[in-house]
Amino acid sequence: VGGRHQGEGREAVIRSAGEGTTVRMEGQGAALLGVTVDGSGGRFDLLDAAVHVAGREARVEGVAIRNATFGILVENAARAEDVKAQVRDNEVIGDAAKSLGLRGDSIRLWEAYDCVVEGNRVRDGRDVVLWYASRNRVFDNTIEGGRYGAHLMYSHGSDVEDNHFDS
């Protein structure tokens, strides 16, 4: 996705073919807004995700994600210092029937800096994860039925505020 894509009330559905990542966002300023992404491949080693953000200053907002191994992955762009992604007001629902070890992360930031993760509702995934991802803001999210809720490793200077965690 290299531009702006928006659906009406999440009625527009992007359905996985059952392999790999369903939506890959690589262009600077790419936006995925107000759609439903249904599914992804099932490989953990390849990080099969509903939405994979690798472009700088991308936005994922108002997206519903279902039936995916990983929900939203924000990973290092060409220059990790310039990622600055916005992940707002999304709903990521995992598979409660799977054991926690077989669920992917609902939202994951990897080597992503200065991002905002705000107002998301995640349920029955593994965690919201920030790894090697500094100066990020994670606030006003609801995280239910996961392992730790939020999991930060080597993520200096990140703010985690006003989130609701429920096992």
Disulfide bonds with the S-S distance in Angstrom:
none
